[in-house]
Amino acid sequence: MELLQYSIRKIIAGIPLIIGVTLISFLLMVYFGPDKTFDLLGKNPTAEEIAEVREQLGYNKPFVVRYAEYLRELVTFDFGRSESTGEPVTGLLARTIPVSAALSLPGFILGNLLGVLLGLLAAFYRGGAPDKFIMASAAVGMSISFLIVIIAFQIIFSSSFGLNLFPVRGWSMDTFGDYVRYVTVPTLAMVFVALGYNTRFYRSVIVEEMNRDHVRTARAFGVPPAQLYYKLILKNALIPIITRIMFSIPFVIISGSLLIEQYFGIPGVGKATYDAITTGDQPVLKAVVALTAILLVAAQLLTDILYRAVDPRVSLR
């Protein structure tokens, strides 16, 4: 009962966030987004033709009316059809989001898991050679452009100049073998880029926990290192770890890896978003922004629930 009441309060509290995000994004799309009027008209259109097209697109309506229609679309989750392809936006999202999730989740999981393990290792040897090597490697990984990493991994693993083990472009999940072949190189690229940031963050969190009084006391009483790091350090560091992971999930699910999908020709929501940006496809952009805001509110709720699960001292109030 307490959880249900808290969830309802949290959802209600998240409504201003959704309204704020959608209002700002809609404002930018209306006043700074592309005007598709003349894309739909031939050369030398008449004033009547221009007015007719603008009425069809809804450009002649006041901003408040257009934003109210956007909120109605958000509530009903009916964003109409893509202006570029004519496909229903909900159908486009239903088709592309699973692809982006299947593409991004292996790299997301591996990147965070390896980041925690390397952060633990670096913290355990703090100030020593392993710590310096891991942190130096993380700094190098953070300094390399994502695009350079993608090209390099594609040459190494997918081209005739390298190992030529995986497809250069495309996507298939018809069989598990096909999925592994197409997801491996993008996953390696995502892990390589994310690992540096994750390792530095998790190391700093773990080192902070290592300096707590109760950890120093337990070490002085001879608590074994495995028990010390697992029960007293890692478990107490789960709050910031959960926060980082949970608030990354909405962007993993919705945005996917926009650059990865565009470069490898993967038909996920990241590529659909990129195409919508370049073509000014407002129905798709509005749906992506709205869904991201909703998932951020859901992430906040799940994060608080997980806080309580890992630390009974946290109260859902």
Secondary structure, 3 states (H helix, E strand, C coil): CHHHHHHHHHHHHHHHHHHHHHHHHHHHHHHHCCCCCCCCCCCCCCHHHHHHHHHHHCCCCCHHHHHHHHHHHHHHCCCCECCCCCCEHHHHHHHHHHHHHHHHHHHHHHHHHHHHHHHHHHHHCCCCHHHHHHHHHHHHHHHCCHHHHHHHHHHHHHCCCCCCCCCCCCCCCCCHHHHHHHHHHHHHHHHHHHHHHHHHHHHHHHHHHHCCHHHHHHHHCCCCHHHHHHHHHHCCCHHHHHHHHHCCHHHHHHCCCHHHHHHHCCCCHHHHHHHHHHHCCHHHHHHHHHHHHHHHHHHHHHHHHHHHHHCCCCCCC
